[in-house]
Amino acid sequence: MKFIFGIIIGIFVLIFVAQNPQVVDLTFLKWSFSVSRAIMYLMMFIAGAISGGLVIGIRKSRKSTKK
């Protein structure tokens, strides 16, 4: 069930990314660069998935050490 839900979310993300090809300017501290909005959204989605996975992994490891 989780796998199917993940596939559905992934499809929605790909559709959303495909519909936003405009170029945007990003500035972080002293760096400034132009990037496709689609790439920016995809990078943010991947960063969120990785950070969410790390949090879940840390919680699971803490629960297993308490037992």
PyMOL Python script that loads the backbone (N, CA, C, O; Angstrom):
from pymol import cmd

cmd.read_pdbstr("""\
ATOM      1  N   MET A   1       0.824  -1.195   0.000  1.00  0.00           N
ATOM      2  CA  MET A   1       0.000   0.000   0.000  1.00  0.00           C
ATOM      3  C   MET A   1       0.868   1.258   0.000  1.00  0.00           C
ATOM      4  O   MET A   1       0.591   2.209  -0.731  1.00  0.00           O
ATOM      5  N   LYS A   2       1.929   1.260   0.831  1.00  0.00           N
ATOM      6  CA  LYS A   2       2.819   2.425   0.872  1.00  0.00           C
ATOM      7  C   LYS A   2       3.507   2.626  -0.464  1.00  0.00           C
ATOM      8  O   LYS A   2       3.708   3.759  -0.902  1.00  0.00           O
ATOM      9  N   PHE A   3       3.871   1.520  -1.117  1.00  0.00           N
ATOM     10  CA  PHE A   3       4.545   1.595  -2.413  1.00  0.00           C
ATOM     11  C   PHE A   3       3.647   2.244  -3.460  1.00  0.00           C
ATOM     12  O   PHE A   3       4.105   3.087  -4.230  1.00  0.00           O
ATOM     13  N   ILE A   4       2.381   1.862  -3.494  1.00  0.00           N
ATOM     14  CA  ILE A   4       1.425   2.424  -4.448  1.00  0.00           C
ATOM     15  C   ILE A   4       1.217   3.909  -4.173  1.00  0.00           C
ATOM     16  O   ILE A   4       1.165   4.718  -5.099  1.00  0.00           O
ATOM     17  N   PHE A   5       1.100   4.263  -2.898  1.00  0.00           N
ATOM     18  CA  PHE A   5       0.939   5.670  -2.524  1.00  0.00           C
ATOM     19  C   PHE A   5       2.167   6.468  -2.965  1.00  0.00           C
ATOM     20  O   PHE A   5       2.032   7.589  -3.457  1.00  0.00           O
ATOM     21  N   GLY A   6       3.342   5.909  -2.794  1.00  0.00           N
ATOM     22  CA  GLY A   6       4.574   6.579  -3.220  1.00  0.00           C
ATOM     23  C   GLY A   6       4.626   6.788  -4.718  1.00  0.00           C
ATOM     24  O   GLY A   6       5.072   7.834  -5.191  1.00  0.00           O
ATOM     25  N   ILE A   7       4.172   5.798  -5.464  1.00  0.00           N
ATOM     26  CA  ILE A   7       4.147   5.922  -6.924  1.00  0.00           C
ATOM     27  C   ILE A   7       3.177   7.015  -7.350  1.00  0.00           C
ATOM     28  O   ILE A   7       3.486   7.804  -8.242  1.00  0.00           O
ATOM     29  N   ILE A   8       2.012   7.067  -6.723  1.00  0.00           N
ATOM     30  CA  ILE A   8       1.016   8.097  -7.053  1.00  0.00           C
ATOM     31  C   ILE A   8       1.560   9.488  -6.755  1.00  0.00           C
ATOM     32  O   ILE A   8       1.417  10.396  -7.574  1.00  0.00           O
ATOM     33  N   ILE A   9       2.177   9.665  -5.598  1.00  0.00           N
ATOM     34  CA  ILE A   9       2.767  10.964  -5.243  1.00  0.00           C
ATOM     35  C   ILE A   9       3.870  11.317  -6.240  1.00  0.00           C
ATOM     36  O   ILE A   9       3.965  12.464  -6.677  1.00  0.00           O
ATOM     37  N   GLY A  10       4.700  10.345  -6.599  1.00  0.00           N
ATOM     38  CA  GLY A  10       5.764  10.582  -7.574  1.00  0.00           C
ATOM     39  C   GLY A  10       5.233  11.033  -8.919  1.00  0.00           C
ATOM     40  O   GLY A  10       5.806  11.920  -9.552  1.00  0.00           O
ATOM     41  N   ILE A  11       4.136  10.425  -9.361  1.00  0.00           N
ATOM     42  CA  ILE A  11       3.517  10.818 -10.634  1.00  0.00           C
ATOM     43  C   ILE A  11       3.012  12.250 -10.557  1.00  0.00           C
ATOM     44  O   ILE A  11       3.203  13.025 -11.495  1.00  0.00           O
ATOM     45  N   PHE A  12       2.367  12.612  -9.446  1.00  0.00           N
ATOM     46  CA  PHE A  12       1.888  13.989  -9.279  1.00  0.00           C
ATOM     47  C   PHE A  12       3.055  14.980  -9.282  1.00  0.00           C
ATOM     48  O   PHE A  12       2.953  16.057  -9.869  1.00  0.00           O
ATOM     49  N   VAL A  13       4.143  14.624  -8.637  1.00  0.00           N
ATOM     50  CA  VAL A  13       5.312  15.504  -8.613  1.00  0.00           C
ATOM     51  C   VAL A  13       5.867  15.680 -10.022  1.00  0.00           C
ATOM     52  O   VAL A  13       6.194  16.797 -10.422  1.00  0.00           O
ATOM     53  N   LEU A  14       5.978  14.591 -10.779  1.00  0.00           N
ATOM     54  CA  LEU A  14       6.488  14.699 -12.139  1.00  0.00           C
ATOM     55  C   LEU A  14       5.587  15.549 -13.029  1.00  0.00           C
ATOM     56  O   LEU A  14       6.085  16.311 -13.857  1.00  0.00           O
ATOM     57  N   ILE A  15       4.282  15.432 -12.873  1.00  0.00           N
ATOM     58  CA  ILE A  15       3.348  16.268 -13.644  1.00  0.00           C
ATOM     59  C   ILE A  15       3.522  17.727 -13.257  1.00  0.00           C
ATOM     60  O   ILE A  15       3.563  18.599 -14.125  1.00  0.00           O
ATOM     61  N   PHE A  16       3.625  18.001 -11.952  1.00  0.00           N
ATOM     62  CA  PHE A  16       3.801  19.362 -11.465  1.00  0.00           C
ATOM     63  C   PHE A  16       5.102  19.957 -11.986  1.00  0.00           C
ATOM     64  O   PHE A  16       5.141  21.113 -12.408  1.00  0.00           O
ATOM     65  N   VAL A  17       6.162  19.163 -11.954  1.00  0.00           N
ATOM     66  CA  VAL A  17       7.468  19.622 -12.430  1.00  0.00           C
ATOM     67  C   VAL A  17       7.415  19.902 -13.934  1.00  0.00           C
ATOM     68  O   VAL A  17       7.964  20.904 -14.394  1.00  0.00           O
ATOM     69  N   ALA A  18       6.771  19.043 -14.691  1.00  0.00           N
ATOM     70  CA  ALA A  18       6.700  19.210 -16.139  1.00  0.00           C
ATOM     71  C   ALA A  18       5.921  20.459 -16.539  1.00  0.00           C
ATOM     72  O   ALA A  18       6.150  21.002 -17.620  1.00  0.00           O
ATOM     73  N   GLN A  19       5.018  20.918 -15.703  1.00  0.00           N
ATOM     74  CA  GLN A  19       4.206  22.082 -16.028  1.00  0.00           C
ATOM     75  C   GLN A  19       4.843  23.400 -15.593  1.00  0.00           C
ATOM     76  O   GLN A  19       4.243  24.459 -15.776  1.00  0.00           O
ATOM     77  N   ASN A  20       6.050  23.357 -15.018  1.00  0.00           N
ATOM     78  CA  ASN A  20       6.712  24.572 -14.541  1.00  0.00           C
ATOM     79  C   ASN A  20       8.132  24.693 -15.096  1.00  0.00           C
ATOM     80  O   ASN A  20       9.098  24.610 -14.338  1.00  0.00           O
ATOM     81  N   PRO A  21       8.268  24.890 -16.415  1.00  0.00           N
ATOM     82  CA  PRO A  21       9.612  24.940 -17.006  1.00  0.00           C
ATOM     83  C   PRO A  21      10.277  26.320 -16.982  1.00  0.00           C
ATOM     84  O   PRO A  21      11.390  26.461 -17.489  1.00  0.00           O
ATOM     85  N   GLN A  22       9.634  27.336 -16.412  1.00  0.00           N
ATOM     86  CA  GLN A  22      10.183  28.679 -16.429  1.00  0.00           C
ATOM     87  C   GLN A  22      11.518  28.737 -15.671  1.00  0.00           C
ATOM     88  O   GLN A  22      11.763  27.950 -14.757  1.00  0.00           O
ATOM     89  N   VAL A  23      12.372  29.687 -16.073  1.00  0.00           N
ATOM     90  CA  VAL A  23      13.657  29.880 -15.413  1.00  0.00           C
ATOM     91  C   VAL A  23      13.484  30.937 -14.330  1.00  0.00           C
ATOM     92  O   VAL A  23      12.862  31.974 -14.561  1.00  0.00           O
ATOM     93  N   VAL A  24      14.033  30.672 -13.151  1.00  0.00           N
ATOM     94  CA  VAL A  24      13.968  31.614 -12.032  1.00  0.00           C
ATOM     95  C   VAL A  24      15.382  31.882 -11.533  1.00  0.00           C
ATOM     96  O   VAL A  24      16.279  31.055 -11.695  1.00  0.00           O
ATOM     97  N   ASP A  25      15.566  33.051 -10.925  1.00  0.00           N
ATOM     98  CA  ASP A  25      16.850  33.415 -10.327  1.00  0.00           C
ATOM     99  C   ASP A  25      16.817  33.079  -8.849  1.00  0.00           C
ATOM    100  O   ASP A  25      15.893  33.474  -8.138  1.00  0.00           O
ATOM    101  N   LEU A  26      17.814  32.357  -8.387  1.00  0.00           N
ATOM    102  CA  LEU A  26      17.928  31.995  -6.981  1.00  0.00           C
ATOM    103  C   LEU A  26      19.139  32.695  -6.386  1.00  0.00           C
ATOM    104  O   LEU A  26      20.193  32.772  -7.017  1.00  0.00           O
ATOM    105  N   THR A  27      18.984  33.206  -5.166  1.00  0.00           N
ATOM    106  CA  THR A  27      20.091  33.834  -4.464  1.00  0.00           C
ATOM    107  C   THR A  27      20.187  33.222  -3.081  1.00  0.00           C
ATOM    108  O   THR A  27      19.205  33.156  -2.342  1.00  0.00           O
ATOM    109  N   PHE A  28      21.395  32.773  -2.741  1.00  0.00           N
ATOM    110  CA  PHE A  28      21.658  32.216  -1.422  1.00  0.00           C
ATOM    111  C   PHE A  28      22.974  32.793  -0.941  1.00  0.00           C
ATOM    112  O   PHE A  28      24.027  32.557  -1.534  1.00  0.00           O
ATOM    113  N   LEU A  29      22.902  33.557   0.147  1.00  0.00           N
ATOM    114  CA  LEU A  29      24.059  34.274   0.669  1.00  0.00           C
ATOM    115  C   LEU A  29      24.673  35.107  -0.452  1.00  0.00           C
ATOM    116  O   LEU A  29      24.026  36.041  -0.926  1.00  0.00           O
ATOM    117  N   LYS A  30      25.885  34.812  -0.893  1.00  0.00           N
ATOM    118  CA  LYS A  30      26.508  35.607  -1.965  1.00  0.00           C
ATOM    119  C   LYS A  30      26.369  34.958  -3.331  1.00  0.00           C
ATOM    120  O   LYS A  30      26.760  35.553  -4.336  1.00  0.00           O
ATOM    121  N   TRP A  31      25.821  33.753  -3.390  1.00  0.00           N
ATOM    122  CA  TRP A  31      25.689  33.058  -4.660  1.00  0.00           C
ATOM    123  C   TRP A  31      24.358  33.393  -5.305  1.00  0.00           C
ATOM    124  O   TRP A  31      23.329  33.498  -4.637  1.00  0.00           O
ATOM    125  N   SER A  32      24.403  33.557  -6.604  1.00  0.00           N
ATOM    126  CA  SER A  32      23.192  33.819  -7.367  1.00  0.00           C
ATOM    127  C   SER A  32      23.278  33.029  -8.670  1.00  0.00           C
ATOM    128  O   SER A  32      24.300  33.064  -9.356  1.00  0.00           O
ATOM    129  N   PHE A  33      22.215  32.324  -9.008  1.00  0.00           N
ATOM    130  CA  PHE A  33      22.217  31.547 -10.232  1.00  0.00           C
ATOM    131  C   PHE A  33      20.802  31.370 -10.744  1.00  0.00           C
ATOM    132  O   PHE A  33      19.827  31.508 -10.005  1.00  0.00           O
ATOM    133  N   SER A  34      20.715  31.058 -12.035  1.00  0.00           N
ATOM    134  CA  SER A  34      19.416  30.813 -12.684  1.00  0.00           C
ATOM    135  C   SER A  34      19.230  29.314 -12.840  1.00  0.00           C
ATOM    136  O   SER A  34      20.163  28.588 -13.182  1.00  0.00           O
ATOM    137  N   VAL A  35      18.022  28.868 -12.585  1.00  0.00           N
ATOM    138  CA  VAL A  35      17.716  27.448 -12.686  1.00  0.00           C
ATOM    139  C   VAL A  35      16.261  27.301 -13.119  1.00  0.00           C
ATOM    140  O   VAL A  35      15.431  28.167 -12.842  1.00  0.00           O
ATOM    141  N   SER A  36      15.969  26.224 -13.783  1.00  0.00           N
ATOM    142  CA  SER A  36      14.595  25.938 -14.181  1.00  0.00           C
ATOM    143  C   SER A  36      13.754  25.715 -12.927  1.00  0.00           C
ATOM    144  O   SER A  36      14.192  25.064 -11.978  1.00  0.00           O
ATOM    145  N   ARG A  37      12.568  26.253 -12.940  1.00  0.00           N
ATOM    146  CA  ARG A  37      11.677  26.079 -11.800  1.00  0.00           C
ATOM    147  C   ARG A  37      11.370  24.601 -11.573  1.00  0.00           C
ATOM    148  O   ARG A  37      11.195  24.168 -10.434  1.00  0.00           O
ATOM    149  N   ALA A  38      11.305  23.831 -12.651  1.00  0.00           N
ATOM    150  CA  ALA A  38      11.054  22.396 -12.544  1.00  0.00           C
ATOM    151  C   ALA A  38      12.181  21.713 -11.774  1.00  0.00           C
ATOM    152  O   ALA A  38      11.920  20.881 -10.905  1.00  0.00           O
ATOM    153  N   ILE A  39      13.431  22.057 -12.085  1.00  0.00           N
ATOM    154  CA  ILE A  39      14.568  21.467 -11.385  1.00  0.00           C
ATOM    155  C   ILE A  39      14.563  21.889  -9.920  1.00  0.00           C
ATOM    156  O   ILE A  39      14.853  21.080  -9.039  1.00  0.00           O
ATOM    157  N   MET A  40      14.236  23.152  -9.656  1.00  0.00           N
ATOM    158  CA  MET A  40      14.187  23.642  -8.280  1.00  0.00           C
ATOM    159  C   MET A  40      13.134  22.869  -7.463  1.00  0.00           C
ATOM    160  O   MET A  40      13.404  22.454  -6.336  1.00  0.00           O
ATOM    161  N   TYR A  41      11.950  22.682  -8.029  1.00  0.00           N
ATOM    162  CA  TYR A  41      10.906  21.941  -7.323  1.00  0.00           C
ATOM    163  C   TYR A  41      11.308  20.488  -7.103  1.00  0.00           C
ATOM    164  O   TYR A  41      11.056  19.922  -6.039  1.00  0.00           O
ATOM    165  N   LEU A  42      11.932  19.889  -8.108  1.00  0.00           N
ATOM    166  CA  LEU A  42      12.367  18.506  -7.984  1.00  0.00           C
ATOM    167  C   LEU A  42      13.434  18.366  -6.896  1.00  0.00           C
ATOM    168  O   LEU A  42      13.401  17.413  -6.118  1.00  0.00           O
ATOM    169  N   MET A  43      14.373  19.305  -6.836  1.00  0.00           N
ATOM    170  CA  MET A  43      15.405  19.274  -5.796  1.00  0.00           C
ATOM    171  C   MET A  43      14.788  19.430  -4.404  1.00  0.00           C
ATOM    172  O   MET A  43      15.211  18.763  -3.459  1.00  0.00           O
ATOM    173  N   MET A  44      13.794  20.304  -4.278  1.00  0.00           N
ATOM    174  CA  MET A  44      13.133  20.502  -2.983  1.00  0.00           C
ATOM    175  C   MET A  44      12.365  19.250  -2.566  1.00  0.00           C
ATOM    176  O   MET A  44      12.362  18.889  -1.389  1.00  0.00           O
ATOM    177  N   PHE A  45      11.718  18.589  -3.518  1.00  0.00           N
ATOM    178  CA  PHE A  45      10.996  17.358  -3.208  1.00  0.00           C
ATOM    179  C   PHE A  45      11.958  16.271  -2.739  1.00  0.00           C
ATOM    180  O   PHE A  45      11.687  15.573  -1.761  1.00  0.00           O
ATOM    181  N   ILE A  46      13.078  16.130  -3.437  1.00  0.00           N
ATOM    182  CA  ILE A  46      14.066  15.117  -3.066  1.00  0.00           C
ATOM    183  C   ILE A  46      14.664  15.427  -1.700  1.00  0.00           C
ATOM    184  O   ILE A  46      14.849  14.523  -0.885  1.00  0.00           O
ATOM    185  N   ALA A  47      14.970  16.709  -1.440  1.00  0.00           N
ATOM    186  CA  ALA A  47      15.517  17.096  -0.134  1.00  0.00           C
ATOM    187  C   ALA A  47      14.513  16.797   0.981  1.00  0.00           C
ATOM    188  O   ALA A  47      14.899  16.327   2.052  1.00  0.00           O
ATOM    189  N   GLY A  48      13.244  17.062   0.738  1.00  0.00           N
ATOM    190  CA  GLY A  48      12.212  16.768   1.733  1.00  0.00           C
ATOM    191  C   GLY A  48      12.056  15.276   1.974  1.00  0.00           C
ATOM    192  O   GLY A  48      11.875  14.844   3.113  1.00  0.00           O
ATOM    193  N   ALA A  49      12.124  14.487   0.910  1.00  0.00           N
ATOM    194  CA  ALA A  49      12.014  13.035   1.062  1.00  0.00           C
ATOM    195  C   ALA A  49      13.200  12.477   1.841  1.00  0.00           C
ATOM    196  O   ALA A  49      13.027  11.602   2.689  1.00  0.00           O
ATOM    197  N   ILE A  50      14.398  12.974   1.561  1.00  0.00           N
ATOM    198  CA  ILE A  50      15.586  12.499   2.269  1.00  0.00           C
ATOM    199  C   ILE A  50      15.530  12.893   3.743  1.00  0.00           C
ATOM    200  O   ILE A  50      15.809  12.073   4.618  1.00  0.00           O
ATOM    201  N   SER A  51      15.171  14.147   4.017  1.00  0.00           N
ATOM    202  CA  SER A  51      15.112  14.574   5.417  1.00  0.00           C
ATOM    203  C   SER A  51      14.005  13.850   6.176  1.00  0.00           C
ATOM    204  O   SER A  51      14.177  13.521   7.350  1.00  0.00           O
ATOM    205  N   GLY A  52      12.884  13.601   5.531  1.00  0.00           N
ATOM    206  CA  GLY A  52      11.817  12.833   6.170  1.00  0.00           C
ATOM    207  C   GLY A  52      12.240  11.407   6.450  1.00  0.00           C
ATOM    208  O   GLY A  52      11.933  10.858   7.508  1.00  0.00           O
ATOM    209  N   GLY A  53      12.941  10.806   5.506  1.00  0.00           N
ATOM    210  CA  GLY A  53      13.447   9.451   5.706  1.00  0.00           C
ATOM    211  C   GLY A  53      14.454   9.375   6.843  1.00  0.00           C
ATOM    212  O   GLY A  53      14.469   8.409   7.605  1.00  0.00           O
ATOM    213  N   LEU A  54      15.299  10.403   6.954  1.00  0.00           N
ATOM    214  CA  LEU A  54      16.272  10.439   8.053  1.00  0.00           C
ATOM    215  C   LEU A  54      15.583  10.542   9.405  1.00  0.00           C
ATOM    216  O   LEU A  54      15.974   9.864  10.355  1.00  0.00           O
ATOM    217  N   VAL A  55      14.564  11.382   9.496  1.00  0.00           N
ATOM    218  CA  VAL A  55      13.836  11.538  10.760  1.00  0.00           C
ATOM    219  C   VAL A  55      13.157  10.232  11.144  1.00  0.00           C
ATOM    220  O   VAL A  55      13.212   9.821  12.303  1.00  0.00           O
ATOM    221  N   ILE A  56      12.524   9.583  10.190  1.00  0.00           N
ATOM    222  CA  ILE A  56      11.858   8.304  10.473  1.00  0.00           C
ATOM    223  C   ILE A  56      12.884   7.258  10.892  1.00  0.00           C
ATOM    224  O   ILE A  56      12.641   6.494  11.826  1.00  0.00           O
ATOM    225  N   GLY A  57      14.027   7.216  10.214  1.00  0.00           N
ATOM    226  CA  GLY A  57      15.078   6.266  10.569  1.00  0.00           C
ATOM    227  C   GLY A  57      15.621   6.498  11.968  1.00  0.00           C
ATOM    228  O   GLY A  57      15.867   5.542  12.703  1.00  0.00           O
ATOM    229  N   ILE A  58      15.811   7.757  12.345  1.00  0.00           N
ATOM    230  CA  ILE A  58      16.305   8.081  13.686  1.00  0.00           C
ATOM    231  C   ILE A  58      15.283   7.661  14.734  1.00  0.00           C
ATOM    232  O   ILE A  58      15.650   7.094  15.764  1.00  0.00           O
ATOM    233  N   ARG A  59      14.010   7.933  14.486  1.00  0.00           N
ATOM    234  CA  ARG A  59      12.974   7.544  15.444  1.00  0.00           C
ATOM    235  C   ARG A  59      12.902   6.025  15.613  1.00  0.00           C
ATOM    236  O   ARG A  59      12.756   5.523  16.727  1.00  0.00           O
ATOM    237  N   LYS A  60      13.004   5.307  14.506  1.00  0.00           N
ATOM    238  CA  LYS A  60      12.956   3.844  14.591  1.00  0.00           C
ATOM    239  C   LYS A  60      14.164   3.287  15.337  1.00  0.00           C
ATOM    240  O   LYS A  60      14.031   2.338  16.110  1.00  0.00           O
ATOM    241  N   SER A  61      15.324   3.862  15.113  1.00  0.00           N
ATOM    242  CA  SER A  61      16.512   3.365  15.793  1.00  0.00           C
ATOM    243  C   SER A  61      16.458   3.676  17.294  1.00  0.00           C
ATOM    244  O   SER A  61      16.944   2.889  18.106  1.00  0.00           O
ATOM    245  N   ARG A  62      15.880   4.801  17.657  1.00  0.00           N
ATOM    246  CA  ARG A  62      15.750   5.128  19.080  1.00  0.00           C
ATOM    247  C   ARG A  62      14.766   4.199  19.769  1.00  0.00           C
ATOM    248  O   ARG A  62      14.985   3.797  20.912  1.00  0.00           O
ATOM    249  N   LYS A  63      13.679   3.854  19.081  1.00  0.00           N
ATOM    250  CA  LYS A  63      12.688   2.940  19.660  1.00  0.00           C
ATOM    251  C   LYS A  63      13.278   1.557  19.830  1.00  0.00           C
ATOM    252  O   LYS A  63      12.989   0.880  20.817  1.00  0.00           O
ATOM    253  N   SER A  64      14.105   1.121  18.881  1.00  0.00           N
ATOM    254  CA  SER A  64      14.668  -0.230  18.980  1.00  0.00           C
ATOM    255  C   SER A  64      15.738  -0.314  20.066  1.00  0.00           C
ATOM    256  O   SER A  64      15.937  -1.387  20.636  1.00  0.00           O
ATOM    257  N   THR A  65      16.430   0.776  20.367  1.00  0.00           N
ATOM    258  CA  THR A  65      17.448   0.747  21.418  1.00  0.00           C
ATOM    259  C   THR A  65      16.822   0.831  22.814  1.00  0.00           C
ATOM    260  O   THR A  65      17.426   0.381  23.787  1.00  0.00           O
ATOM    261  N   LYS A  66      15.631   1.396  22.919  1.00  0.00           N
ATOM    262  CA  LYS A  66      14.953   1.512  24.226  1.00  0.00           C
ATOM    263  C   LYS A  66      14.406   0.174  24.700  1.00  0.00           C
ATOM    264  O   LYS A  66      14.236  -0.026  25.903  1.00  0.00           O
ATOM    265  N   LYS A  67      14.129  -0.737  23.791  1.00  0.00           N
ATOM    266  CA  LYS A  67      13.515  -2.028  24.164  1.00  0.00           C
ATOM    267  C   LYS A  67      14.475  -2.949  24.798  1.00  0.00           C
ATOM    268  O   LYS A  67      14.109  -4.066  25.164  1.00  0.00           O
TER     269      LYS A  67
END
""", "prot")
cmd.dss("prot")
cmd.show_as("cartoon", "prot")
cmd.util.cbc("prot")
cmd.orient("prot")
